[in-house]
Structures are given as C-alpha cells and as structure tokens.
Amino acid sequence: MKQEEIKKVVRERYASVAREEGSCFSSSCCGSSEKDISRRIGYDDEELTCVPEGANLGLGCGNPLALASLREGETLLDLGSGAGFDCFLAAKRVGAEGKVIGVDMTPDMIDRARNNARKGNYTNVEFRLGEIENLPAADNSVDVVISNCVINLAPDKGRVFKEAFRVLKPGGRMMISDIVLLKELPDFIRDSIDAYTGCVAGATKKDEYLEIIKNAGFKDVRVLDEKNFPIDVKEIGKSVVSIRVEAKK
C-alpha cells in the first residue's frame, strides 16, 4: 500500500473508534473491556478511574507514563493522542504550571479529546490536529515526548522520530510504548489492512526500529521492557512483541 492510502485507511478506522463504533482491532482484545486491556498493559486502577469517561479506548500496548518521571512545570507532547487518556494522566503530573499537547491526525479523535478535556476541566491540556510526521509544534519546545502504540502505524517512522527530536529541548527525553517484530511477517499479514490498523502489519523488526531512533539523533536508546503481544494468528506465533523505549536528546 502507498503511504497516503495507509494514512487514509488508518484515519478512517480510528475515526470509527472515536465515534464509538468499536475499539477492538484484533481477536486478542475482543470481549475485554477497555479497563481490562489497560490493566494488562501496565495501568493501575487509580490511573483508570481518574480520567474522564470515554478517554480510555483500550488502544495502547503499554504505559509510557510509567517510565516518564514527569516533573511539575514540564511540557509534554503525545504523538497520536487519541481520546486523550495519556494526556490527562500526564496533566496531573506536570501540574498547573506545566503543559500537555496531544497531536492526532483524526478530526473525530481531536473532537472527542477536546470534549473530554472540557468534561474534566483540564486547563493545561490542548489537542492539535496534525500528522506525527509533521508535528504542529516549535523546535526545542517540549521536555518530554511520549507515544503509545502509534508510531508502528506511520509509514515513515524515520520522519516521525526526526520530528520528535526536533521538538524536544536539548536534554529532553522520549518515552514510547510500541509494537515491533522479532521476525518478518508473512506477506498475507503484511498486506492486510485489518492487520495494519491493528498495529501489526506496519510494525518493523526490533533492531531496525531502534536503529531508526538512533539515526534520528537520539542518544542512550534503551529498551526498558519487552512483552509478547497476544495475537490469535498461528502464523505469527510469538514474533510480535510490545516494547517500552527510552531515549534522550
């Protein structure tokens, strides 16, 4: 698939999720609630209950904020912020003097996130429509970049990480959870639109993924956590994993 076709398909699929037409992309999550899914990937009950209802869509593959060590007064940027779940958790940690910016390419998601912010009276959070390959943020303007199971959907991951590097202040840090591969996928999976929007077909091999981050300019790139990602497709087996990665500018 061409890059623009991939973006169109992903945007349409996530727009349907934002309109509450179903958030389950793979058989591994069907029948599970958003809270159950989030507990399995690292969120605790306090985090799951302190955000506006409808902010957690159960679409992540880890908890990047568990590793971010956020401090009051910092500015954080979330790549692919969805309905705002991680942004609202971050908002409590950076406090009134801090700022949280969520970026998403799906207008329906931005609308839902902004409604959630109004419901929760979050005054230090804003949501911007844009692509993570071309971030609507200034150079050297944020302290922390996070992302949760989104970069694997981007056709040009190198561009995404270069943009993350650009917007970070010197000394800033990136904390991401994402899906990577331990071996190449079969062609029928790689070419599947459903697998792509389910965070699988767009994933790259783990070593390649880490090398892309380093090539964008990041230093001290470390995998802090790695888990098998449950997918009920026999041909994939245990070749799909979720990782949490830390890197610094």
MOCORKA-V708342 format. One record per backbone hydrogen bond with DSSP energy under -1.0 kcal/mol. NH is the residue of the N-H (numbers start at 1). CO is the residue of the C=O. If there is no record, write none. Layout:
{{NH	CO} {NH	CO}}
This chain:
{{6	2} {7	3} {8	4} {9	5} {10	6} {11	7} {12	8} {13	9} {14	10} {15	11} {16	12} {17	13} {18	14} {19	15} {20	17} {21	16} {29	26} {32	29} {37	33} {38	34} {39	35} {40	36} {41	37} {42	39} {43	38} {48	44} {49	45} {55	52} {66	63} {67	64} {73	94} {74	71} {76	99} {77	144} {78	101} {79	146} {80	103} {81	103} {84	81} {88	84} {89	85} {90	86} {91	87} {92	88} {94	90} {95	91} {98	95} {99	74} {100	124} {101	76} {102	126} {103	78} {104	128} {110	106} {111	107} {112	108} {113	109} {114	110} {115	111} {116	112} {117	113} {118	114} {119	115} {120	116} {122	117} {126	100} {128	102} {130	104} {134	131} {137	135} {140	166} {141	167} {142	167} {143	75} {144	75} {145	173} {146	77} {147	175} {149	177} {153	150} {154	151} {160	156} {161	157} {162	158} {163	159} {164	160} {165	161} {166	162} {167	163} {168	164} {169	142} {172	169} {173	143} {174	247} {175	145} {176	245} {177	147} {178	243} {180	241} {181	204} {182	239} {190	186} {191	187} {192	189} {196	192} {197	193} {198	194} {199	196} {200	195} {201	195} {203	200} {206	181} {209	205} {210	206} {211	207} {212	208} {213	209} {214	210} {215	211} {216	212} {217	214} {218	213} {219	248} {222	246} {224	244} {225	244} {227	242} {229	240} {233	231} {236	233} {237	233} {239	236} {241	180} {242	227} {243	178} {244	225} {245	176} {246	222} {247	174} {248	219} {249	172}}
